Amino acid sequence: MAVIFDPASGRVSARDVAVWDPLVRLIHWSLALMILLNGAIIDGESKLHEWVGYAALGLVGLRMIWAIIGPRHARFSAFPPSVPRAIRYARTVLSGDRTVHLSHNPLGALMVYNLWLAVIALGMTGYMMTTIRFFGLGWVEDMHELIFNWLVISVALHVAGVAFDTWRSGVNLVRAMVVGRKRIPQETEVK
């Protein structure tokens, strides 16, 4: 942890804490790019769409392996999925609490699992559409589209949550996901 000294005030203004390792950040931004490419740019009927989808699925798989063997803040134990914890956290946020979580906060943790599951389900239904057994079945295509729509809503909520938490806590989460370090205001409690 590095300490940031503010010469103007003569006080320590923030703590700079390492949180997300390079692999976590690379997977995060690569997955975001692949979702954007397949959702908005690449023709859904193309072979490239399939391969980008498989690559996204592979990234989620790699990230889940990294959540078992990776460094502390990358592990499942750093952001366990828990609806009761998420509800308690939401209540504390609504009461004005500005505590910062080094990894994902409980709501963010649920969103991570939601996004991973959506990408996995999207990959599975996408694969099913390429098989002889499921090719051309309307319900599979409808499910693929429904899951994609859920993913788009989830990504929008994720971005809104990041913006809100950045405003609420004073910790620039986008910067942290780029550089791997959270700059936490000195007076802020950390969990």
N, C-alpha and C positions, 0 to 999 in steps of 0.2 A: 504494500500500500504506500503510495506516494502522498505527501502532504503538499497542498498548494498554498503558498504564502502570498497574501495580497499586500504589496508594499504601500499602497495608498492608505490603507487602514491600519497597517502594521499587525494584522491578524491572519490567522489561518482561515482561509475561506472555504476550502473543500478538501475532501479526501479522494484520491484517484485510486480506485480499486480494480484489480484485474478480475474479470468475470468470465467472458466467453472466449474460448481458445480459437485459433485460426480455422480449424476444421468445422466447428459449429457455425462460425460466421460464413464460411464458404458455402456450406450446405444451405444455410438460411437464404442467402442472396441468390444462389443458383436455383433453388426451388422457386423462389419468387419470380425469377426470370422465366423459368420453364412454364409456370402457371400463366404468366402474361403472354408468352409466345403462343402456347396452345389455346388459350382462351380468346385472344384478340387478334393474333397476327397470322398464324399458320392455318391453312385450310384443314378443317376437321376430317376431310376424306383422304388426306394425303398420307403417304408412308412416313413423312417427316413428323406428322402429328403423332403417329404411333410411337416412333422412336423417342421423341421428346417425352411422351407420357411414360414410357418404360424407364427413361433416365430419371424422371421425377420419382417414380416408384423406387428405383434403386437408391436415390438420395435419402428417401425416408427410411429405407432399410438400413443404410449405412449410419444414419443418425441414430436409429434405435440401437444398433450395435454399439455405437460410441456412447450411448446413454448407459451402457453396462460397463464398458471398459475405459471410458475416457476420464478426463480430470474431474475434480469435485463438482464444479458448477455445470458440467455437461451431463451429469448422471441423473437417472430417474429419481434418485433419492433427494436431489436438490430441488425438484419441482414435482412432488407426488400429486396425482390427481385426487382431489377431495372436494366433493360438493359442500359438505359442512364447513370446511376451512374457507372455501370461496365465499360462502354466505357470510361467515364471520368477518372475513376481510372486507367484503362490500359494506357491511355495517360500519366497520371502523373508518373506512374511507368516507362514507356519508356523514360520519360524525366529525370529520375534519382531520383525522389522523394522516400524517405525512410520512409514516415509516416506509423505508425503502428495503426491498428484498434484494439480496445480492444476485440470485438467479431470477426466476420468474415469480411474480406474486401469485397467490392461489388462483385468481381469475385468469391470469396469463397462462398458468400451467394447464388449466382446463382447455384453454384455447389452443395450446400447442397440441394436445392429444386430439382435440377435435379436428384440427387441420391435418394432422398425420392420418387419422382415420378416413377423412374425406379423400385425401390423395390416394390412399390404398384402395378404397372402394371405387374411386374413379378409374384407377388402373385396372382393377379386376373387371369392371363392366366394360372398359375399353378393350381389354383382352378378349372377353367373352364375345364381343361383336366381331372378332376376327376368326372365330372358330366355326367349323361347319355346324356344330350343334346349335349355336345361338345366333348365327348370322341372320340378319333380317328380322329377328323377332322384335316386335314393337316394344314390348315391356322392357327389354334390355336397353334399347336405345333411350326409352323414356327415363329409365333409372339412371343411365349415364348423364343425361341432361339435367335431371333433378339433382343429382349429386354435385354436378358442376355448379348449378345455381346456388346450392347450399355453400359450396366452397367460395363462391364470389361474395355471398353475404358474410361468411365467416372472415374472409380477408378484409372486407370493409370494416367489420366490427373490430378486428385485430388492429388495423391502422388507427381507428378511432380510439381504441383503448390505449394504444401507445401514445397517441397525442395527448389524451387526457392524463395519463400517468406522468408524462413528461411535464405537463403543466402543474399537476398536483404536487409532485415530489421535487421538482427542480432538477431532475436527472434526465439529461438528453438521451433517451433510449436508442434513437436512431444512431447517434454518434457512438454509443456503447456497442451497438451491433456492427459498426464499421471498424472501430479501433480495438474492441475487446475489453474496454475499461469503462467503469461507471465513475463519473465525477459527482460525488455525493456531497451536498452542502454540509459543512462542519457540524451544524447543530441538529442535523437530521438523524433520527434513530435508524439503525440498520438491523435487519434480521437475516 
